Amino acid sequence: MKFSLIYEAQTVDASREGDRRIFDETVEHAVLADKLGFDTFWCVEHTALTNYSHMSAPETVLAFVAGKTERIGIGHGVVCLPPAMNHPVKVAERIATLDLLSKGRVHFGVGKGGTEQEAGTFGYDLASLQPQIDEAMYLIPKMFVRDEIEHHGDFVQIPRRPIHPKPFQDPHPPMYLACTNTESLKRAGGRGMGALVLGFGGPEEIAKKVAVYHEAWDQREEKDQVGFRPNRHIAALCPAIVLDDNATARKIGIRGQRYFMESLGYWYGGGARPDPAQWTEDVVHDGSGQDIIKSNFASETVTVDFSDPAMSMLNPNHAYGTVDDCIGYVQRLIDAGADEILFICQMGTVPNWAQLETLKNIGEKVIPYFRSRQQ
């Protein structure tokens, strides 16, 4: 099992000061995670999505983080492959260079981006991008292993050229695909790539996705392999706020997730822009004395009764709560078939102190708990 972190640079403050703060905090977390034993530090890539994600240049962030850390993996989750956004030659050069400088710590995820807002920035129609992404993802690994490359495709033309440097890892870093639906899971498994399941679905949904992925993997054909390093691996997103006081952790986590979901709904589905200043209480405790959480994110209403001790341990509302709550939820993800847990705590309204406490609790208590069981 691997235990990792993933970052969007999500912020409620889109000012210059807000950008400085969110990137300073992101680097602070990476350095701490390196010391605490997290496996990989992943960064997404998004363009023109105000507040939802200011992580538009992950290659810069990851290079900076690589220079400030010693052992933690450096993960692109993912590089968006529309050629006008990231030309295949430049992607190959950047990934190989980062892998050399980090002494083989790179994990290389690919995808197309999720919104017309992003695709349109570079002159594309999102619905027509998949063939271009497919061409690029098959082409880039060839640059890692061949002395020279020549390519005359439908979307990319490259005359015979040597591409330098070659990566530290031989033949190249492990490759992953961003997976947000059944078709992308089938594509990842069928092409021998790791799957980054970047959704808020709970363990039951993860179990279904794991089954789809492994079925596609088992039925894959050699000719469909992307790259030269098959990577059977499924990573599951795990929103987490882990504090000594479970009610406070759940309140902060649910509020942060509401911001995340409503921001997602704004850019992906045309919903209203989130405005935390207008929110009333996001966490309500029932007057009868039962500990019940009620919250709305986007169009979904969630009610969780934590008066049941079993539910407190399982915590179906993600890893929001105490260390024991987090352990219980992570165990459910592991039982569902996840190979890697992608903890996310940098969600809009979550204060930095709560994120730091979460990282310390996971690094000092949750990860050692599972590591000791693996020995």
PyMOL commands that set and color helices and strands:
alter all, ss='L'
color gray80, all
select helices_A, chain A and resi 16-36+58-68+88-101+116-121+126-128+130-145+182-190+203-218+222-224+246-269+276-278+309-314+323-335+352-374
alter helices_A, ss='H'
color red, helices_A
select strands_A, chain A and resi 2-7+40-43+73-80+106-111+149-152+157-161+175-179+194-197+234-242+292-297+300-305+319-321+340-344
alter strands_A, ss='S'
color yellow, strands_A
deselect
rebuild
show_as cartoon
